[in-house]
């Protein structure tokens, strides 16, 4: 038997003997006092016990309420997240519907048939040069077919032209492609010039005389001199004008409209075969 067990046994027998003595002895004031002392030490007071159990019960109730509130908060957070996702999805669908509706505003004419296509590839290394669309020869698209986009405000603008075509896809040279040049006109001023891609978010205008009174935000549209695009299609707006003390022309930068927002759907303007 270990020392610990021996000590516990001694304590037990000691308490047992004391208890027996207290029971056998007459209830003299001294014995009564000893009993009361023993009870107070060995048996908790009823009021103390009651308070203890009451506080324990309140603690358990509070703990239950806290757990319940945390569960309800977690459920509300999940519901809020789901509603936020549904709202975001609804907004995406709404924006897509607006884009498609605006795109459908491009009407077929006696000479032009719009072929609607999705942009399916835009490689980072060719970001300002090319995109791939999901329509091609099977849809009567040919090289140099003009491609336009429609912005969220319903404005139709130049996007690019077809540079390569395959049975079910085509490669579009963007307006910002450095190999892309297009005759344009500064709207309201009736000034004809050439717009060049720079492999960057902006375009450059060529052949603008130093004497031309240009302003930032002047609008550019396609010129009647273009052999690819019809006259009057929106191109972009002037963002910067630099006049130099040498040379005959100004340096003018233009922000193309199609760069002002993400473009996922376009229209190839296919010429009808007569």
C-alpha positions in Angstrom: 0.0 0.0 0.0 1.4 3.4 -0.9 1.9 6.2 1.5 -0.9 8.2 -0.2 -3.4 5.4 0.3 -2.3 5.0 3.9 -2.9 8.7 4.6 -6.3 8.6 3.0 -7.2 5.5 5.1 -6.1 7.2 8.3 -8.2 10.3 7.6 -11.2 8.2 6.8 -11.0 6.2 10.0 -10.3 9.3 12.0 -13.5 11.0 10.6 -15.4 7.8 11.2 -14.4 7.7 14.9 -15.2 11.4 15.4 -18.6 10.9 13.9 -19.4 7.9 16.1 -18.3 9.8 19.2 -20.4 12.8 18.3 -23.4 10.5 17.8 -22.9 8.6 21.1 -22.1 11.5 23.3 -24.9 13.3 25.0 -26.0 16.6 23.5 -24.3 18.8 25.9 -23.7 22.4 24.7 -20.1 21.5 24.0 -21.0 18.4 22.0 -23.7 20.5 20.2 -21.1 23.1 19.3 -18.7 20.5 18.0 -21.5 18.9 15.9 -22.3 22.3 14.4 -18.7 22.9 13.6 -18.4 19.6 12.0 -21.5 20.1 9.9 -20.4 23.5 8.8 -17.1 22.1 7.7 -18.2 18.8 6.2 -21.7 19.7 4.9 -22.3 23.0 3.0 -24.9 25.4 4.3 -28.3 25.0 2.6 -28.4 28.6 1.6 -24.9 28.4 0.2 -25.8 25.2 -1.7 -28.9 26.8 -3.0 -27.0 29.9 -4.2 -24.4 27.7 -5.7 -26.9 25.6 -7.7 -28.8 28.8 -8.7 -25.6 30.5 -10.0 -24.6 27.3 -11.7 -28.1 27.1 -13.4 -27.8 30.8 -14.4 -24.4 30.2 -15.8 -25.6 27.2 -17.9 -28.6 29.2 -19.1 -26.4 32.1 -20.1 -23.9 29.7 -21.8 -26.8 28.1 -23.7 -28.1 31.6 -24.8 -24.7 32.6 -25.9 -24.3 29.5 -28.0 -27.7 29.9 -29.4 -27.1 33.6 -30.4 -23.7 32.6 -32.0 -25.5 29.9 -34.0 -28.2 32.4 -35.1 -25.5 35.0 -36.1 -23.7 32.3 -38.1 -26.9 31.4 -39.9 -27.6 35.1 -40.6 -24.1 35.6 -41.9 -24.6 32.7 -44.3 -27.9 34.0 -45.4 -26.4 37.5 -45.9 -23.5 36.0 -47.9 -26.0 34.0 -50.1 -28.1 37.1 -50.7 -25.0 39.1 -51.6 -23.9 36.4 -54.1 -27.4 36.3 -55.6 -27.4 40.1 -55.9 -24.0 40.1 -57.5 -25.1 37.3 -59.9 -28.3 39.3 -60.7 -26.2 42.4 -61.4 -23.9 40.5 -63.7 -26.9 39.0 -65.6 -28.5 42.5 -65.8 -25.3 44.0 -67.2 -25.0 41.1 -69.7 -28.6 41.6 -70.8 -28.0 45.3 -71.3 -24.9 44.6 -73.4 -26.7 42.1 -75.5 -29.7 44.3 -75.9 -27.5 47.2 -77.0 -25.6 44.9 -79.4 -28.9 43.9 -81.0 -29.5 47.6 -81.8 -27.0 47.2 -84.6 -29.5 46.7 -87.4 -29.1 44.9 -90.6 -29.0 47.2 -93.7 -29.2 46.5 -97.4 -25.4 46.3 -97.5 -24.3 45.1 -94.0 -25.3 42.1 -91.9 -24.1 42.1 -88.3 -22.7 38.8 -87.1 -22.6 38.7 -83.3 -19.6 37.0 -81.7 -18.1 36.4 -78.3 -14.5 37.3 -77.4 -13.0 34.0 -76.3 -9.3 34.7 -76.1 -7.2 37.8 -75.2 -3.6 36.9 -74.5 -1.8 39.1 -72.0 1.3 39.3 -74.3 -1.0 40.5 -77.1 -3.4 42.5 -75.0 -3.5 45.6 -77.2 -2.9 43.8 -80.5 -5.3 40.9 -81.0 -8.3 38.9 -79.7 -10.0 35.8 -80.9 -13.8 35.6 -81.5 -16.0 32.5 -81.9 -17.2 33.2 -85.4 -15.4 32.7 -88.7 -15.7 31.6 -92.3 -18.8 29.5 -91.5 -20.5 32.8 -90.7 -19.3 34.6 -93.9 -16.6 36.6 -92.0 -13.6 37.5 -94.2 -10.2 39.3 -93.7 -10.7 43.1 -93.2 -14.3 42.7 -92.1 -14.8 45.6 -89.6 -15.6 44.7 -86.0 -17.5 47.0 -83.6 -18.5 46.9 -80.0 -21.4 48.4 -78.1 -20.9 50.1 -74.8 -23.2 50.1 -71.8 -24.7 53.5 -72.8 -25.6 52.0 -76.2 -22.8 53.7 -78.1 -21.4 51.8 -81.0 -17.6 52.1 -81.4 -14.8 50.8 -83.5 -13.2 47.6 -82.0 -10.9 46.4 -84.8 -10.8 44.5 -88.0 -10.4 40.8 -89.0 -6.8 39.9 -89.7 -7.0 36.1 -89.9 -10.0 33.9 -90.4 -10.7 30.2 -89.8 -13.8 28.0 -90.2 -15.3 28.7 -86.7 -13.0 31.4 -85.3 -11.3 34.6 -86.3 -8.5 36.9 -85.2 -9.3 40.5 -84.6 -6.6 43.2 -84.9 -7.6 45.7 -82.3 -7.8 49.4 -82.9 -4.8 49.8 -80.5 -2.6 47.4 -82.6 0.5 49.3 -83.9 -0.2 47.8 -87.3 -3.7 49.4 -87.3 -4.3 52.8 -88.9 -7.7 54.2 -89.8 -8.8 57.6 -91.3 -10.9 59.5 -88.8 -12.5 62.9 -88.5 -12.6 65.2 -85.5 -16.3 65.5 -84.9 -17.8 69.1 -85.3 -14.4 70.4 -86.5 -14.5 68.4 -89.8 -10.8 67.9 -89.6 -9.6 64.6 -91.3 -6.6 62.8 -90.0 -5.2 59.3 -89.3 -5.5 57.4 -86.1 -2.7 54.9 -85.3 -2.5 52.1 -82.7 0.5 52.3 -80.3 0.3 48.9 -78.5 -0.9 50.8 -75.5 -4.2 52.1 -74.0 -4.0 55.2 -76.2 -4.0 56.1 -79.9 -2.0 58.8 -81.7 -3.3 61.1 -84.3 -1.2 62.0 -87.4 -1.3 65.0 -89.7 -3.0 67.5 -87.4 -1.8 71.0 -88.4 -0.3 73.2 -85.7 -3.0 75.7 -86.5 -5.9 73.4 -85.7 -7.8 74.5 -82.7 -8.2 71.2 -80.9 -9.6 70.7 -77.4 -9.4 67.9 -74.9 -12.6 65.7 -75.1 -13.1 66.4 -78.8 -14.8 63.4 -80.3 -13.4 61.2 -83.1 -15.5 59.3 -85.7 -14.6 57.2 -88.7 -14.0 59.2 -91.9 -15.7 58.8 -95.2 -12.1 58.2 -96.5 -12.0 54.8 -94.8 -12.3 51.8 -97.1 -13.1 49.4 -94.2 -15.5 51.3 -91.8 -18.6 53.2 -92.7 -18.6 56.9 -92.0 -19.6 58.3 -88.5 -18.8 55.3 -86.2 -17.4 56.5 -82.9 -13.7 56.0 -82.3 -12.6 57.8 -79.2 -11.9 61.2 -77.5 -8.9 63.4 -77.3 -7.1 63.2 -73.9 -3.8 65.1 -74.5 -2.6 67.8 -77.0 1.1 68.7 -77.4 2.0 71.7 -79.6 5.7 71.9 -80.5 7.8 74.8 -81.7 9.1 72.7 -84.6 7.4 70.7 -87.3 4.0 71.2 -89.0 1.8 68.9 -86.9 0.6 68.6 -83.3 1.1 65.5 -81.1 -2.4 64.3 -80.1 -3.3 61.3 -77.9 -6.8 59.7 -78.0 -8.5 57.3 -75.6 -10.4 54.7 -77.7 -14.0 54.1 -76.5 -13.7 50.3 -76.4 -10.9 50.7 -73.8 -13.3 52.4 -71.3 -14.9 49.1 -70.3 -14.6 45.4 -70.6 -15.8 44.0 -74.0 -17.1 40.4 -74.2 -19.4 40.6 -77.2 -18.8 42.2 -80.6 -20.4 42.4 -84.0 -18.6 41.7 -87.3 -20.1 43.9 -90.0 -20.2 41.4 -92.9 -20.9 42.8 -96.4 -23.7 41.2 -98.1 -23.0 39.4 -101.4 -24.9 41.2 -104.2 
